[in-house]
Amino acid sequence: MLPWLMPYQVQLTTLVTKSNLAHAILFTGPEGVGKTKLADWLIANLLCTNSDIQHNPCQQCKSCLLRKAGNHADLLIIDASSSSIGVDAVRQITRFMQSTAQQQHKKVVLLANAERLTEAAANALLKTLEEPPENGYLILLSAYSARLSATLLSRLQAWPLPAQFDQNAAQWLAQHSNRVVPDFLLSYCSGGPLKALDLLESGKADAIQLSLSSLEHYFFGEQSQQETVKQLLATEQVAGILGFYLRKTFMPQLLQLNAERIPLAHQYYIRWCRDEQQILGQNKSLALSGLLTDLRRLCL
């Protein structure tokens, strides 16, 4: 288990042992903090028929083997990869929860990206949550829990997993990668060490660092706009890199120069983000050049 999740593992173990675990749980926290890992452990814990005294799943019983093979009849994992989760998915959950368990006495549903529930789907889910089956457990995951309705949130037991920015998280990253961990990386990933590790191992962190340095050189007049635009467009995360640089570097500097211009900087960036997905080819370069020009003028 990830070290920063161990306290939650202990608490959940106690609840499972005493049969006090809520039937509807919501794990929240930034992308890459470990929501899925904690949920997977809890699911294994609930479904295992031979867990030890500390409720660690044995990984060897029939139930554990079926779960690991992806064929457990008492586990339903909802496909949450599309942009929205509709009523049909909730109907599937309802039918599953109402059916009889086949392996033990527990049935578990995992629903990731819960913020993607449509309004109709969320309302339909409320009916299931109002009278959850005694042996049924619904585990929801979300990095954007503020997008869930207050009514739905009131039916869920929330487990916030805080962002990890401290030295312990940095040390964990260093222990799991042979690459040098840039100082900005955990902050860029909003405190999600797993996301940071993925960027680090894929080499994307290096490209992000080059782009941030390129922006720094541009706004200090040490690099041409053409070079900066070329560097930014060579990455897959232009909007994220720009947003991070504006938030961490540009806005604090502009605050010292002319605080009244900060709303304009926000306006320029939001407008560019709104249009960026619809701009193609050479127009991408022109639009990005226009944004950089507008931002630089604010510093004059």
C-alpha positions in Angstrom: 0.0 0.0 0.0 1.2 3.5 -0.7 2.6 5.0 2.5 0.3 8.0 2.7 -2.8 5.7 2.3 -1.9 3.4 5.2 -3.8 5.4 7.9 -6.9 5.0 5.7 -6.3 1.3 5.3 -6.1 0.9 9.1 -9.4 2.8 9.5 -11.2 0.8 6.8 -9.9 -2.4 8.3 -11.4 -1.5 11.7 -14.8 -0.7 10.1 -14.8 -3.9 8.1 -13.8 -6.0 11.1 -16.7 -4.5 13.2 -19.1 -4.7 10.3 -19.5 -0.9 10.4 -18.4 0.0 6.9 -20.8 2.3 5.1 -22.6 0.8 2.1 -21.8 3.8 -0.1 -18.3 5.2 0.0 -16.8 8.1 -2.0 -13.0 8.3 -2.3 -12.0 11.8 -3.4 -8.7 13.4 -4.1 -6.5 14.7 -6.9 -5.7 12.5 -9.9 -2.8 10.2 -9.0 -3.2 10.2 -5.2 -4.1 6.5 -5.1 -8.0 6.4 -5.0 -8.1 3.4 -7.3 -5.4 1.5 -5.3 -7.2 2.1 -2.0 -10.5 1.0 -3.6 -8.9 -2.1 -5.1 -7.6 -3.1 -1.7 -11.0 -2.5 -0.1 -12.7 -4.6 -2.7 -10.3 -7.4 -2.3 -10.8 -7.2 1.5 -14.6 -7.4 1.2 -14.6 -10.3 -1.3 -11.9 -12.4 0.2 -13.2 -15.6 1.9 -10.0 -16.3 3.8 -8.6 -12.9 5.0 -6.1 -12.9 7.9 -6.6 -11.5 11.3 -5.8 -8.0 10.0 -8.2 -8.4 7.1 -5.6 -8.6 4.5 -6.9 -10.4 1.4 -5.2 -13.8 1.1 -4.9 -13.5 -2.8 -5.2 -17.3 -3.0 -8.8 -18.3 -2.2 -11.3 -18.9 -5.1 -12.8 -15.5 -4.6 -9.4 -13.7 -4.8 -8.4 -15.7 -7.8 -11.6 -14.8 -9.6 -11.3 -11.2 -8.8 -7.7 -11.0 -10.0 -8.8 -12.8 -13.2 -11.5 -10.2 -13.7 -14.3 -12.9 -13.5 -15.8 -12.3 -10.1 -19.5 -12.6 -10.3 -20.0 -10.4 -7.2 -17.9 -7.5 -8.4 -19.3 -5.0 -10.9 -16.9 -2.4 -12.4 -18.7 0.3 -14.3 -17.1 1.5 -17.5 -16.4 5.2 -16.7 -14.2 5.9 -19.7 -16.8 7.9 -21.7 -17.5 11.6 -21.2 -20.7 10.9 -19.2 -22.2 8.1 -17.2 -25.9 7.7 -18.0 -29.0 6.0 -16.5 -28.3 2.7 -18.2 -25.2 2.3 -16.0 -27.2 3.0 -12.9 -29.8 0.5 -13.9 -27.1 -2.0 -14.2 -25.9 -1.2 -10.7 -29.4 -1.5 -9.3 -30.0 -4.9 -10.9 -26.6 -6.1 -9.7 -27.1 -5.0 -6.1 -30.5 -6.6 -5.9 -29.3 -10.0 -7.1 -28.0 -12.7 -4.9 -24.3 -13.0 -4.1 -22.7 -16.1 -5.6 -19.4 -16.5 -3.9 -19.9 -15.1 -0.4 -22.4 -12.7 1.2 -21.1 -9.5 -0.3 -21.5 -7.7 -3.6 -19.4 -4.7 -4.6 -19.7 -2.1 -7.3 -16.8 0.2 -8.3 -17.7 3.5 -10.1 -14.8 5.7 -11.1 -15.1 9.3 -12.4 -18.4 9.7 -10.5 -18.5 13.4 -11.4 -19.4 12.2 -14.9 -22.9 11.0 -13.8 -25.6 12.8 -15.7 -28.2 14.5 -13.6 -30.7 11.8 -14.5 -28.2 9.1 -13.6 -27.4 10.7 -10.3 -31.1 11.0 -9.4 -31.6 7.3 -10.3 -28.6 6.3 -8.1 -30.2 8.1 -5.2 -33.0 5.6 -5.2 -30.5 2.7 -4.8 -28.7 4.6 -2.0 -31.8 5.3 -0.1 -32.3 1.5 0.6 -28.9 -0.2 0.0 -28.9 -4.0 0.3 -27.4 -5.2 3.5 -24.7 -7.1 1.7 -24.0 -4.5 -1.0 -21.2 -2.0 -1.2 -20.9 0.9 -3.7 -17.5 2.5 -4.0 -17.3 5.7 -6.0 -14.1 7.6 -7.0 -13.8 11.2 -8.0 -11.1 13.8 -8.5 -13.8 16.5 -8.8 -16.3 15.8 -6.1 -17.5 19.4 -6.1 -19.3 18.5 -9.4 -21.5 16.0 -7.6 -24.9 17.2 -6.3 -25.3 18.0 -2.7 -28.1 15.4 -2.4 -25.9 12.7 -3.8 -23.0 13.6 -1.5 -25.3 13.5 1.5 -25.9 9.8 0.8 -22.3 8.9 0.6 -19.6 8.5 3.2 -16.8 10.7 1.9 -13.1 9.8 2.4 -11.0 12.7 1.2 -7.5 11.7 0.3 -5.4 14.8 0.6 -2.9 16.0 -2.0 0.7 15.0 -1.3 3.3 17.8 -1.5 5.6 17.0 1.3 9.1 15.6 1.4 7.8 12.1 2.1 6.0 12.1 -1.3 9.1 13.4 -3.0 11.2 10.7 -1.4 8.7 8.1 -2.5 9.0 9.4 -6.1 12.8 9.3 -5.9 12.7 5.7 -4.6 10.5 4.5 -7.4 12.3 6.1 -10.3 15.9 6.4 -11.5 15.2 9.8 -12.9 15.9 13.1 -11.1 12.6 14.4 -9.7 12.1 18.1 -10.7 11.1 20.4 -7.8 7.9 21.5 -9.6 6.6 18.1 -10.5 4.3 17.3 -7.4 2.9 20.8 -7.6 2.3 20.5 -11.3 0.4 17.2 -10.6 -1.7 18.8 -7.9 -0.2 16.5 -5.3 -0.8 13.3 -7.1 2.5 11.2 -6.7 1.3 8.4 -9.1 0.6 10.9 -11.8 3.9 12.5 -11.2 5.6 9.1 -11.4 3.9 8.4 -14.7 5.1 11.7 -16.2 8.6 11.1 -14.8 9.0 7.6 -16.2 7.5 8.5 -19.6 9.9 11.4 -20.0 7.0 13.8 -20.2 8.3 15.6 -17.1 11.4 16.6 -19.0 9.3 18.1 -21.8 7.2 20.0 -19.3 10.3 21.3 -17.6 11.7 22.5 -20.9 8.5 24.3 -21.7 8.4 26.0 -18.4 11.9 27.2 -18.8 11.1 28.3 -22.3 8.2 30.5 -21.0 10.5 31.9 -18.4 13.1 32.9 -21.0 10.4 34.4 -23.2 8.9 36.6 -20.6 12.4 37.8 -19.6 13.2 38.6 -23.2 15.8 35.9 -23.4 14.1 33.7 -26.1 12.1 34.5 -29.2 8.4 33.9 -29.4 8.8 31.5 -32.3 11.1 29.3 -30.3 8.8 29.4 -27.3 5.7 28.5 -29.4 7.6 25.6 -31.1 8.7 24.2 -27.7 5.1 24.4 -26.3 3.5 22.8 -29.3 5.9 19.9 -29.1 4.3 18.8 -25.8 0.9 17.2 -25.2 -0.1 19.4 -22.3 0.1 23.0 -23.6 -3.0 24.3 -21.7 -1.8 22.6 -18.4 1.7 23.9 -18.8 0.5 27.5 -19.5 -2.0 27.4 -16.7 0.7 26.1 -14.2 3.2 28.8 -15.3 0.6 31.6 -15.1 -0.5 30.5 -11.6 2.9 29.9 -10.1 5.1 32.4 -11.8 3.4 34.9 -14.1 0.5 36.0 -11.9 2.7 36.6 -8.8 5.0 38.8 -10.9 2.2 40.7 -12.5 0.7 41.3 -9.0 3.8 43.2 -8.2 3.8 45.2 -11.4 0.2 46.0 -11.9 -2.4 44.0 -10.0 -5.3 45.6 -11.9 -4.2 43.6 -15.0 -4.6 40.2 -13.4 -8.2 39.8 -14.5 -7.1 40.5 -18.1 -4.5 37.8 -17.9 -7.2 35.3 -16.7 -9.4 36.4 -19.5 -6.8 35.9 -22.2 -5.9 32.5 -21.0 -9.5 31.3 -20.6 -10.4 32.6 -24.0 -7.5 30.7 -25.5 -8.4 27.5 -23.7 -12.0 27.8 -24.9 -10.8 28.1 -28.5 -7.8 25.9 -28.5 -9.5 22.5 -29.1 -11.2 23.9 -32.2 -8.0 25.4 -33.8 -6.1 23.3 -36.3 -2.8 23.3 -38.1 -0.8 26.5 -38.4 -3.6 28.4 -36.7 -2.6 26.8 -33.4 0.8 28.4 -33.7 -0.8 31.8 -34.5 -3.3 31.6 -31.7 -0.6 30.7 -29.1 1.6 33.5 -30.4 -1.3 35.9 -30.0 -1.8 34.7 -26.4 1.9 35.1 -25.5 1.9 38.6 -27.1 -1.2 39.7 -25.1 0.3 38.4 -21.8 3.7 40.0 -22.4 2.1 43.4 -23.1 0.5 43.2 -19.6 4.0 43.3 -18.1 5.0 46.5 -20.0 
